[in-house]
């Protein structure tokens, strides 16, 4: 079962630990754009906790936006939360949000949303992202787009590993390949989860390698080369964690 924080009379009890920790990445006082808001519980939570004075909750589909409207009304936050039908950042006015929050979407979609409206991206002070896939590529994208990653978090929920990133405008120091793969700014309390993830990833890669060795094809050999490089980066990160 998904871990939930039970808070009587608060929307917090309706949010997963993943979303609570994503919301915690938003800097206090930030006007926030909740992209792909779904039921708008995160938007409500941000206002309820005094993290965001105002939220623009957006979704590309009418059904989720209708549910979001019901929840915003239920918690009496119509003045603080505006709802918009929007494909990504389409309906967001440049300068309207300090923080752009995107959670629960694949890495390529996250990149597409952020790239589609550069004038909106340029005026946001920070990004809070919880990509579901290709996290290393999201980190690279942020650096290419002129953002530096200022904080990261990692957790395991329902048997899956999740990473949360916060980024702001600025130049970043050079990162190694293993840092793109596994992160450079993880909080100390996330280290045990990262170690567990590294161990799990290593076991899976070694199992796949054994199968590829039996195949003996050219395609299998190329795949083996990539896996061995991945294992090398895994080992480098394990060494860095051992030093902490």
C-alpha atoms as an extended CHARMM CRD file, in Angstrom:
* protein
*
       244  EXT
         1         1  UNK       CA              0.0000000000        0.0000000000        0.0000000000  PROA      1               0.0000000000
         2         2  UNK       CA              1.1550000000        3.5490000000       -0.7000000000  PROA      2               0.0000000000
         3         3  UNK       CA              2.3160000000        5.3000000000        2.4350000000  PROA      3               0.0000000000
         4         4  UNK       CA              0.1040000000        8.2240000000        3.3560000000  PROA      4               0.0000000000
         5         5  UNK       CA              0.4120000000       10.8460000000        6.0450000000  PROA      5               0.0000000000
         6         6  UNK       CA             -2.8430000000       10.9250000000        7.9910000000  PROA      6               0.0000000000
         7         7  UNK       CA             -3.6770000000       14.4850000000        9.0180000000  PROA      7               0.0000000000
         8         8  UNK       CA             -7.2380000000       15.0440000000       10.1850000000  PROA      8               0.0000000000
         9         9  UNK       CA             -8.9300000000       17.8550000000        8.3120000000  PROA      9               0.0000000000
        10        10  UNK       CA             -5.9620000000       18.2610000000        5.9700000000  PROA      10              0.0000000000
        11        11  UNK       CA             -5.5110000000       17.2840000000        2.3410000000  PROA      11              0.0000000000
        12        12  UNK       CA             -2.1460000000       15.8100000000        3.3490000000  PROA      12              0.0000000000
        13        13  UNK       CA             -3.8540000000       12.5160000000        4.1540000000  PROA      13              0.0000000000
        14        14  UNK       CA             -4.8540000000       12.2240000000        0.4980000000  PROA      14              0.0000000000
        15        15  UNK       CA             -1.3240000000       12.6070000000       -0.8440000000  PROA      15              0.0000000000
        16        16  UNK       CA              1.2950000000        9.9100000000       -1.2520000000  PROA      16              0.0000000000
        17        17  UNK       CA              4.6960000000       10.3040000000        0.3780000000  PROA      17              0.0000000000
        18        18  UNK       CA              6.1060000000       10.9000000000       -3.1080000000  PROA      18              0.0000000000
        19        19  UNK       CA              3.8640000000       13.9170000000       -3.6690000000  PROA      19              0.0000000000
        20        20  UNK       CA              4.3530000000       15.2690000000       -0.1430000000  PROA      20              0.0000000000
        21        21  UNK       CA              8.0980000000       15.2510000000       -0.6630000000  PROA      21              0.0000000000
        22        22  UNK       CA              7.7150000000       16.7790000000       -4.1020000000  PROA      22              0.0000000000
        23        23  UNK       CA              5.6540000000       19.6060000000       -2.6150000000  PROA      23              0.0000000000
        24        24  UNK       CA              8.3000000000       20.0690000000        0.0830000000  PROA      24              0.0000000000
        25        25  UNK       CA             10.7950000000       20.9900000000       -2.6480000000  PROA      25              0.0000000000
        26        26  UNK       CA              8.8330000000       24.1460000000       -3.5170000000  PROA      26              0.0000000000
        27        27  UNK       CA             10.4180000000       27.2350000000       -1.9810000000  PROA      27              0.0000000000
        28        28  UNK       CA              8.0840000000       28.9560000000        0.5260000000  PROA      28              0.0000000000
        29        29  UNK       CA              6.3290000000       32.0070000000       -0.8580000000  PROA      29              0.0000000000
        30        30  UNK       CA              6.5170000000       30.8220000000       -4.4670000000  PROA      30              0.0000000000
        31        31  UNK       CA              3.6130000000       31.3400000000       -6.8190000000  PROA      31              0.0000000000
        32        32  UNK       CA              3.3930000000       27.8630000000       -8.3210000000  PROA      32              0.0000000000
        33        33  UNK       CA              2.2300000000       26.3500000000      -11.5890000000  PROA      33              0.0000000000
        34        34  UNK       CA              1.0710000000       22.7630000000      -10.9930000000  PROA      34              0.0000000000
        35        35  UNK       CA              1.3760000000       21.2220000000      -14.4580000000  PROA      35              0.0000000000
        36        36  UNK       CA             -0.7320000000       18.0810000000      -14.9120000000  PROA      36              0.0000000000
        37        37  UNK       CA             -2.5490000000       18.8290000000      -11.6640000000  PROA      37              0.0000000000
        38        38  UNK       CA             -4.9720000000       15.8640000000      -11.9290000000  PROA      38              0.0000000000
        39        39  UNK       CA             -7.1670000000       16.0630000000       -8.7590000000  PROA      39              0.0000000000
        40        40  UNK       CA             -5.3580000000       19.2460000000       -7.5480000000  PROA      40              0.0000000000
        41        41  UNK       CA             -4.5680000000       17.7860000000       -4.1350000000  PROA      41              0.0000000000
        42        42  UNK       CA             -0.9800000000       18.9880000000       -4.4540000000  PROA      42              0.0000000000
        43        43  UNK       CA             -2.1700000000       22.4780000000       -5.3610000000  PROA      43              0.0000000000
        44        44  UNK       CA             -4.4760000000       22.5320000000       -2.3410000000  PROA      44              0.0000000000
        45        45  UNK       CA             -1.7020000000       21.2380000000       -0.0860000000  PROA      45              0.0000000000
        46        46  UNK       CA              0.7210000000       23.9520000000       -1.2170000000  PROA      46              0.0000000000
        47        47  UNK       CA             -1.7930000000       26.6560000000       -0.2740000000  PROA      47              0.0000000000
        48        48  UNK       CA             -2.9800000000       24.8960000000        2.8750000000  PROA      48              0.0000000000
        49        49  UNK       CA              0.5680000000       24.6310000000        4.2320000000  PROA      49              0.0000000000
        50        50  UNK       CA              1.4050000000       28.2380000000        3.3920000000  PROA      50              0.0000000000
        51        51  UNK       CA              4.0550000000       27.1830000000        0.8960000000  PROA      51              0.0000000000
        52        52  UNK       CA              2.4400000000       28.8710000000       -2.1070000000  PROA      52              0.0000000000
        53        53  UNK       CA              0.2780000000       32.0120000000       -1.8480000000  PROA      53              0.0000000000
        54        54  UNK       CA             -1.2600000000       31.2640000000       -5.2480000000  PROA      54              0.0000000000
        55        55  UNK       CA             -1.3300000000       28.2380000000       -7.5730000000  PROA      55              0.0000000000
        56        56  UNK       CA             -2.2400000000       27.8820000000      -11.2200000000  PROA      56              0.0000000000
        57        57  UNK       CA             -3.4510000000       24.2610000000      -11.5300000000  PROA      57              0.0000000000
        58        58  UNK       CA             -3.3900000000       23.0390000000      -15.1290000000  PROA      58              0.0000000000
        59        59  UNK       CA             -4.2880000000       19.8400000000      -16.9190000000  PROA      59              0.0000000000
        60        60  UNK       CA             -4.6070000000       18.8590000000      -20.5730000000  PROA      60              0.0000000000
        61        61  UNK       CA             -7.7860000000       16.8510000000      -19.9710000000  PROA      61              0.0000000000
        62        62  UNK       CA            -11.2250000000       18.1750000000      -19.0080000000  PROA      62              0.0000000000
        63        63  UNK       CA            -12.1040000000       15.2290000000      -16.7330000000  PROA      63              0.0000000000
        64        64  UNK       CA             -9.2490000000       15.6990000000      -14.2360000000  PROA      64              0.0000000000
        65        65  UNK       CA             -9.7560000000       19.4610000000      -14.3310000000  PROA      65              0.0000000000
        66        66  UNK       CA            -13.4180000000       19.0120000000      -13.3890000000  PROA      66              0.0000000000
        67        67  UNK       CA            -12.3700000000       16.8720000000      -10.3910000000  PROA      67              0.0000000000
        68        68  UNK       CA             -9.7680000000       19.4920000000       -9.5190000000  PROA      68              0.0000000000
        69        69  UNK       CA            -12.4660000000       22.1810000000       -9.5200000000  PROA      69              0.0000000000
        70        70  UNK       CA            -14.5670000000       20.1050000000       -7.1160000000  PROA      70              0.0000000000
        71        71  UNK       CA            -11.6560000000       19.6850000000       -4.7310000000  PROA      71              0.0000000000
        72        72  UNK       CA            -10.6260000000       23.3320000000       -4.8550000000  PROA      72              0.0000000000
        73        73  UNK       CA            -14.2140000000       24.2860000000       -3.9860000000  PROA      73              0.0000000000
        74        74  UNK       CA            -14.3870000000       21.6190000000       -1.2740000000  PROA      74              0.0000000000
        75        75  UNK       CA            -11.3970000000       23.1430000000        0.5000000000  PROA      75              0.0000000000
        76        76  UNK       CA            -12.5840000000       26.7020000000       -0.1510000000  PROA      76              0.0000000000
        77        77  UNK       CA             -9.5440000000       27.7900000000       -2.1390000000  PROA      77              0.0000000000
        78        78  UNK       CA            -11.1240000000       29.2890000000       -5.2480000000  PROA      78              0.0000000000
        79        79  UNK       CA             -9.4110000000       32.6240000000       -4.5440000000  PROA      79              0.0000000000
        80        80  UNK       CA             -5.9280000000       31.1320000000       -4.2520000000  PROA      80              0.0000000000
        81        81  UNK       CA             -6.0840000000       28.4370000000       -6.9480000000  PROA      81              0.0000000000
        82        82  UNK       CA             -6.9940000000       29.1250000000      -10.5660000000  PROA      82              0.0000000000
        83        83  UNK       CA             -7.7710000000       26.2150000000      -12.8940000000  PROA      83              0.0000000000
        84        84  UNK       CA             -6.8670000000       26.1270000000      -16.5690000000  PROA      84              0.0000000000
        85        85  UNK       CA             -7.2260000000       23.6600000000      -19.4190000000  PROA      85              0.0000000000
        86        86  UNK       CA             -3.7150000000       23.6310000000      -20.8210000000  PROA      86              0.0000000000
        87        87  UNK       CA             -1.3450000000       21.5070000000      -22.8680000000  PROA      87              0.0000000000
        88        88  UNK       CA              1.7370000000       21.8350000000      -20.7150000000  PROA      88              0.0000000000
        89        89  UNK       CA              2.6270000000       25.4930000000      -20.1660000000  PROA      89              0.0000000000
        90        90  UNK       CA              0.4070000000       26.7790000000      -22.9510000000  PROA      90              0.0000000000
        91        91  UNK       CA             -2.0140000000       28.6630000000      -20.6770000000  PROA      91              0.0000000000
        92        92  UNK       CA              0.6310000000       30.0490000000      -18.3160000000  PROA      92              0.0000000000
        93        93  UNK       CA              1.5610000000       33.7100000000      -18.7390000000  PROA      93              0.0000000000
        94        94  UNK       CA              5.3010000000       34.5080000000      -18.6240000000  PROA      94              0.0000000000
        95        95  UNK       CA              6.1950000000       35.7930000000      -15.1560000000  PROA      95              0.0000000000
        96        96  UNK       CA              3.0170000000       34.4150000000      -13.5930000000  PROA      96              0.0000000000
        97        97  UNK       CA              4.7320000000       31.5980000000      -11.6770000000  PROA      97              0.0000000000
        98        98  UNK       CA              7.8940000000       31.5090000000       -9.5890000000  PROA      98              0.0000000000
        99        99  UNK       CA              7.8960000000       27.7060000000       -9.5150000000  PROA      99              0.0000000000
       100       100  UNK       CA              6.9410000000       25.2380000000      -12.2310000000  PROA      100             0.0000000000
       101       101  UNK       CA              6.0600000000       21.8640000000      -10.7360000000  PROA      101             0.0000000000
       102       102  UNK       CA              5.8080000000       18.7700000000      -12.9540000000  PROA      102             0.0000000000
       103       103  UNK       CA              5.3940000000       15.3820000000      -11.2800000000  PROA      103             0.0000000000
       104       104  UNK       CA              4.5180000000       11.8940000000      -12.4280000000  PROA      104             0.0000000000
       105       105  UNK       CA              5.3610000000       12.3180000000      -16.1190000000  PROA      105             0.0000000000
       106       106  UNK       CA              7.9990000000       10.5690000000      -18.1950000000  PROA      106             0.0000000000
       107       107  UNK       CA             11.3220000000       12.2850000000      -18.6910000000  PROA      107             0.0000000000
       108       108  UNK       CA             10.8590000000       12.9900000000      -22.4440000000  PROA      108             0.0000000000
       109       109  UNK       CA              7.4080000000       14.5130000000      -21.8540000000  PROA      109             0.0000000000
       110       110  UNK       CA              8.7850000000       16.6500000000      -19.0220000000  PROA      110             0.0000000000
       111       111  UNK       CA             11.4780000000       17.9610000000      -21.3630000000  PROA      111             0.0000000000
       112       112  UNK       CA              8.9530000000       18.6170000000      -24.1430000000  PROA      112             0.0000000000
       113       113  UNK       CA              6.7040000000       20.6190000000      -21.8120000000  PROA      113             0.0000000000
       114       114  UNK       CA              9.5610000000       22.7650000000      -20.5660000000  PROA      114             0.0000000000
       115       115  UNK       CA             11.0320000000       23.2980000000      -24.0530000000  PROA      115             0.0000000000
       116       116  UNK       CA              7.7760000000       24.2670000000      -25.7640000000  PROA      116             0.0000000000
       117       117  UNK       CA              7.4320000000       27.6930000000      -24.1260000000  PROA      117             0.0000000000
       118       118  UNK       CA             10.9230000000       29.1440000000      -23.5380000000  PROA      118             0.0000000000
       119       119  UNK       CA              9.4870000000       32.5690000000      -22.6570000000  PROA      119             0.0000000000
       120       120  UNK       CA              7.6300000000       30.9890000000      -19.7150000000  PROA      120             0.0000000000
       121       121  UNK       CA             10.6160000000       28.9060000000      -18.6880000000  PROA      121             0.0000000000
       122       122  UNK       CA             12.8670000000       31.9700000000      -18.7030000000  PROA      122             0.0000000000
       123       123  UNK       CA             10.7120000000       33.8200000000      -16.1590000000  PROA      123             0.0000000000
       124       124  UNK       CA             10.3270000000       30.9590000000      -13.6530000000  PROA      124             0.0000000000
       125       125  UNK       CA             12.6910000000       31.1260000000      -10.6960000000  PROA      125             0.0000000000
       126       126  UNK       CA             12.7550000000       27.3880000000      -10.0320000000  PROA      126             0.0000000000
       127       127  UNK       CA             11.6400000000       24.0300000000      -11.3580000000  PROA      127             0.0000000000
       128       128  UNK       CA             10.4560000000       21.1550000000       -9.1660000000  PROA      128             0.0000000000
       129       129  UNK       CA             10.4030000000       17.9430000000      -11.1950000000  PROA      129             0.0000000000
       130       130  UNK       CA              9.5930000000       14.3320000000      -10.3980000000  PROA      130             0.0000000000
       131       131  UNK       CA             10.2210000000       12.5050000000      -13.6930000000  PROA      131             0.0000000000
       132       132  UNK       CA              9.1430000000        8.8830000000      -13.9440000000  PROA      132             0.0000000000
       133       133  UNK       CA             11.8160000000        7.8150000000      -16.4300000000  PROA      133             0.0000000000
       134       134  UNK       CA             15.1270000000        8.7710000000      -18.0690000000  PROA      134             0.0000000000
       135       135  UNK       CA             16.1690000000       10.8740000000      -15.1080000000  PROA      135             0.0000000000
       136       136  UNK       CA             19.7800000000       11.1680000000      -16.2790000000  PROA      136             0.0000000000
       137       137  UNK       CA             18.5510000000       12.7710000000      -19.4970000000  PROA      137             0.0000000000
       138       138  UNK       CA             16.3710000000       15.2000000000      -17.5300000000  PROA      138             0.0000000000
       139       139  UNK       CA             19.4390000000       16.2500000000      -15.5400000000  PROA      139             0.0000000000
       140       140  UNK       CA             21.3580000000       16.8070000000      -18.7850000000  PROA      140             0.0000000000
       141       141  UNK       CA             18.4560000000       18.7680000000      -20.2430000000  PROA      141             0.0000000000
       142       142  UNK       CA             18.3740000000       21.0830000000      -17.2290000000  PROA      142             0.0000000000
       143       143  UNK       CA             22.0540000000       21.8730000000      -17.6460000000  PROA      143             0.0000000000
       144       144  UNK       CA             21.6650000000       22.4940000000      -21.3710000000  PROA      144             0.0000000000
       145       145  UNK       CA             18.7190000000       24.8000000000      -20.6430000000  PROA      145             0.0000000000
       146       146  UNK       CA             20.8120000000       26.9330000000      -18.2830000000  PROA      146             0.0000000000
       147       147  UNK       CA             19.5890000000       25.5330000000      -14.9740000000  PROA      147             0.0000000000
       148       148  UNK       CA             21.6170000000       24.2080000000      -12.0810000000  PROA      148             0.0000000000
       149       149  UNK       CA             20.2810000000       21.4380000000       -9.8750000000  PROA      149             0.0000000000
       150       150  UNK       CA             20.1580000000       22.7370000000       -6.3110000000  PROA      150             0.0000000000
       151       151  UNK       CA             18.4920000000       19.8270000000       -4.4860000000  PROA      151             0.0000000000
       152       152  UNK       CA             17.5110000000       16.2070000000       -5.0270000000  PROA      152             0.0000000000
       153       153  UNK       CA             15.5300000000       13.6650000000       -3.0730000000  PROA      153             0.0000000000
       154       154  UNK       CA             14.9900000000        9.9340000000       -3.5690000000  PROA      154             0.0000000000
       155       155  UNK       CA             12.4980000000        7.5200000000       -2.0640000000  PROA      155             0.0000000000
       156       156  UNK       CA             11.0010000000        4.0970000000       -2.5900000000  PROA      156             0.0000000000
       157       157  UNK       CA              7.2230000000        3.7610000000       -2.6890000000  PROA      157             0.0000000000
       158       158  UNK       CA              5.1640000000        0.7070000000       -3.6280000000  PROA      158             0.0000000000
       159       159  UNK       CA              8.3720000000       -1.0570000000       -4.6730000000  PROA      159             0.0000000000
       160       160  UNK       CA              9.3920000000        1.7210000000       -7.1090000000  PROA      160             0.0000000000
       161       161  UNK       CA             12.2120000000        4.2190000000       -6.8440000000  PROA      161             0.0000000000
       162       162  UNK       CA             11.4880000000        7.9190000000       -7.3900000000  PROA      162             0.0000000000
       163       163  UNK       CA             13.7620000000       10.9360000000       -7.7450000000  PROA      163             0.0000000000
       164       164  UNK       CA             12.7220000000       14.5580000000       -7.1620000000  PROA      164             0.0000000000
       165       165  UNK       CA             14.7680000000       17.4710000000       -8.5110000000  PROA      165             0.0000000000
       166       166  UNK       CA             14.8080000000       21.1940000000       -7.8240000000  PROA      166             0.0000000000
       167       167  UNK       CA             16.6140000000       23.4950000000      -10.2410000000  PROA      167             0.0000000000
       168       168  UNK       CA             17.1100000000       27.2320000000      -10.6990000000  PROA      168             0.0000000000
       169       169  UNK       CA             18.7740000000       29.4360000000      -13.2950000000  PROA      169             0.0000000000
       170       170  UNK       CA             22.5670000000       29.3650000000      -13.2010000000  PROA      170             0.0000000000
       171       171  UNK       CA             25.6940000000       27.6080000000      -14.3510000000  PROA      171             0.0000000000
       172       172  UNK       CA             26.4790000000       24.1660000000      -12.9860000000  PROA      172             0.0000000000
       173       173  UNK       CA             29.8360000000       22.6210000000      -12.1800000000  PROA      173             0.0000000000
       174       174  UNK       CA             30.8490000000       19.7720000000      -14.4550000000  PROA      174             0.0000000000
       175       175  UNK       CA             29.1500000000       16.4870000000      -13.5900000000  PROA      175             0.0000000000
       176       176  UNK       CA             30.5070000000       12.9830000000      -14.1230000000  PROA      176             0.0000000000
       177       177  UNK       CA             28.5090000000       10.3460000000      -15.9760000000  PROA      177             0.0000000000
       178       178  UNK       CA             27.6680000000        8.5490000000      -12.7250000000  PROA      178             0.0000000000
       179       179  UNK       CA             26.4150000000       11.8280000000      -11.2310000000  PROA      179             0.0000000000
       180       180  UNK       CA             24.0760000000       12.2800000000      -14.1830000000  PROA      180             0.0000000000
       181       181  UNK       CA             22.8930000000        8.6950000000      -13.6730000000  PROA      181             0.0000000000
       182       182  UNK       CA             22.4570000000        8.7950000000       -9.9090000000  PROA      182             0.0000000000
       183       183  UNK       CA             22.5450000000       12.4090000000       -8.7850000000  PROA      183             0.0000000000
       184       184  UNK       CA             24.9440000000       14.7840000000       -7.0730000000  PROA      184             0.0000000000
       185       185  UNK       CA             22.7530000000       16.7260000000       -4.6480000000  PROA      185             0.0000000000
       186       186  UNK       CA             20.8890000000       13.9880000000       -2.7840000000  PROA      186             0.0000000000
       187       187  UNK       CA             20.1450000000       14.7540000000        0.8380000000  PROA      187             0.0000000000
       188       188  UNK       CA             21.9940000000       12.5760000000        3.3330000000  PROA      188             0.0000000000
       189       189  UNK       CA             18.7800000000       10.8440000000        4.4260000000  PROA      189             0.0000000000
       190       190  UNK       CA             18.2940000000        9.6070000000        0.8410000000  PROA      190             0.0000000000
       191       191  UNK       CA             21.6320000000        7.7940000000        0.7480000000  PROA      191             0.0000000000
       192       192  UNK       CA             20.2800000000        4.4860000000        2.1200000000  PROA      192             0.0000000000
       193       193  UNK       CA             17.6350000000        4.4490000000       -0.6370000000  PROA      193             0.0000000000
       194       194  UNK       CA             20.2690000000        5.2070000000       -3.2870000000  PROA      194             0.0000000000
       195       195  UNK       CA             22.4940000000        2.4280000000       -1.9640000000  PROA      195             0.0000000000
       196       196  UNK       CA             19.5540000000        0.0290000000       -2.1500000000  PROA      196             0.0000000000
       197       197  UNK       CA             18.8080000000        1.1860000000       -5.6940000000  PROA      197             0.0000000000
       198       198  UNK       CA             22.4370000000        0.7550000000       -6.7660000000  PROA      198             0.0000000000
       199       199  UNK       CA             22.4900000000       -2.7690000000       -5.3480000000  PROA      199             0.0000000000
       200       200  UNK       CA             19.2390000000       -3.6890000000       -7.1070000000  PROA      200             0.0000000000
       201       201  UNK       CA             20.4320000000       -2.2240000000      -10.4030000000  PROA      201             0.0000000000
       202       202  UNK       CA             23.7320000000       -4.1020000000      -10.1490000000  PROA      202             0.0000000000
       203       203  UNK       CA             22.0080000000       -7.4420000000       -9.5280000000  PROA      203             0.0000000000
       204       204  UNK       CA             19.6980000000       -6.9310000000      -12.5260000000  PROA      204             0.0000000000
       205       205  UNK       CA             22.5800000000       -5.9400000000      -14.8100000000  PROA      205             0.0000000000
       206       206  UNK       CA             24.6570000000       -8.9580000000      -13.7800000000  PROA      206             0.0000000000
       207       207  UNK       CA             21.7080000000      -11.2540000000      -14.4410000000  PROA      207             0.0000000000
       208       208  UNK       CA             21.1890000000       -9.7680000000      -17.9110000000  PROA      208             0.0000000000
       209       209  UNK       CA             24.9150000000      -10.0870000000      -18.6290000000  PROA      209             0.0000000000
       210       210  UNK       CA             24.8440000000      -13.8010000000      -17.9020000000  PROA      210             0.0000000000
       211       211  UNK       CA             22.0480000000      -14.2400000000      -20.4170000000  PROA      211             0.0000000000
       212       212  UNK       CA             23.8370000000      -12.1600000000      -23.0530000000  PROA      212             0.0000000000
       213       213  UNK       CA             27.0170000000      -14.1650000000      -22.6610000000  PROA      213             0.0000000000
       214       214  UNK       CA             25.0970000000      -17.2720000000      -23.6750000000  PROA      214             0.0000000000
       215       215  UNK       CA             23.5740000000      -15.5360000000      -26.7170000000  PROA      215             0.0000000000
       216       216  UNK       CA             26.9290000000      -14.7110000000      -28.2830000000  PROA      216             0.0000000000
       217       217  UNK       CA             25.4830000000      -12.5100000000      -31.0560000000  PROA      217             0.0000000000
       218       218  UNK       CA             26.9230000000       -9.1730000000      -32.2040000000  PROA      218             0.0000000000
       219       219  UNK       CA             23.8690000000       -7.3790000000      -30.8520000000  PROA      219             0.0000000000
       220       220  UNK       CA             24.3530000000       -9.1260000000      -27.5050000000  PROA      220             0.0000000000
       221       221  UNK       CA             28.0080000000       -8.0830000000      -27.4090000000  PROA      221             0.0000000000
       222       222  UNK       CA             27.0650000000       -4.4300000000      -27.9470000000  PROA      222             0.0000000000
       223       223  UNK       CA             24.4940000000       -4.6550000000      -25.1930000000  PROA      223             0.0000000000
       224       224  UNK       CA             27.1090000000       -6.2200000000      -22.9170000000  PROA      224             0.0000000000
       225       225  UNK       CA             29.4680000000       -3.2990000000      -23.5560000000  PROA      225             0.0000000000
       226       226  UNK       CA             26.7850000000       -0.8200000000      -22.5240000000  PROA      226             0.0000000000
       227       227  UNK       CA             25.9270000000       -2.8130000000      -19.4030000000  PROA      227             0.0000000000
       228       228  UNK       CA             29.5830000000       -3.0440000000      -18.3810000000  PROA      228             0.0000000000
       229       229  UNK       CA             29.8970000000        0.7340000000      -18.6910000000  PROA      229             0.0000000000
       230       230  UNK       CA             26.7620000000        1.1090000000      -16.5850000000  PROA      230             0.0000000000
       231       231  UNK       CA             28.1900000000       -1.2300000000      -13.9480000000  PROA      231             0.0000000000
       232       232  UNK       CA             31.3830000000        0.8090000000      -13.8960000000  PROA      232             0.0000000000
       233       233  UNK       CA             29.4290000000        4.0000000000      -13.2000000000  PROA      233             0.0000000000
       234       234  UNK       CA             27.4500000000        2.1140000000      -10.5640000000  PROA      234             0.0000000000
       235       235  UNK       CA             30.6840000000        1.0960000000       -8.8440000000  PROA      235             0.0000000000
       236       236  UNK       CA             32.0330000000        4.6680000000       -8.9730000000  PROA      236             0.0000000000
       237       237  UNK       CA             28.9250000000        5.9930000000       -7.2590000000  PROA      237             0.0000000000
       238       238  UNK       CA             29.0990000000        3.2490000000       -4.6200000000  PROA      238             0.0000000000
       239       239  UNK       CA             32.6800000000        4.3300000000       -3.8580000000  PROA      239             0.0000000000
       240       240  UNK       CA             31.5940000000        7.9610000000       -3.4650000000  PROA      240             0.0000000000
       241       241  UNK       CA             28.7860000000        6.9840000000       -1.0980000000  PROA      241             0.0000000000
       242       242  UNK       CA             31.2250000000        4.9100000000        0.9580000000  PROA      242             0.0000000000
       243       243  UNK       CA             33.2880000000        8.0620000000        1.5230000000  PROA      243             0.0000000000
       244       244  UNK       CA             30.3430000000        9.9880000000        3.0390000000  PROA      244             0.0000000000
